Amino acid sequence: METLTAFITAHPKALILLGIAIAIRLWVNRRRFYRRGWGGLQHYSSYGKALFTTVFERVLMILATLLILAAILLFLTGH
């Protein structure tokens, strides 16, 4: 238990970034899951919504990946 407490107090920024990244990835994947129909394809009401949603979610997933890499970098450098 002491090691976990020491880790949390030594790397709070890395843990915050990691938590935000995981939350973003879970939110996007949950939205994708609930859009799926019987055939396993995502269903949209219009082409514009499909295009906007796809681009928006792709940007969020890239952002989450960058946050994870930043958290790893912060952890390794000890900041």
KAJOFEN-V867880 format. One record per backbone hydrogen bond with DSSP energy under -1.0 kcal/mol. CO is the residue of the C=O (numbers start at 1). NH is the residue of the N-H. Records with the same first field share a line. If there is no record, write none. Layout:
CO->NH + NH
//
This chain:
1->5
2->6
3->7
4->8
5->9
6->10
7->11
11->15
12->16
13->17
14->18
15->19
16->20
17->21
18->22
19->23
20->24
21->25
22->26
23->27
24->28
25->29
26->30
27->31
28->32
29->33
30->34
33->36
35->43
37->40
41->37
46->50
47->51
48->52
49->53
50->54
51->55
52->56
53->57
54->58
55->59
56->60
57->61
58->62
59->63
60->64
61->65
62->66
63->67
64->68
65->69
66->70
67->71
68->72
69->73
70->74
71->75
72->76
73->77
74->78 + 79
//
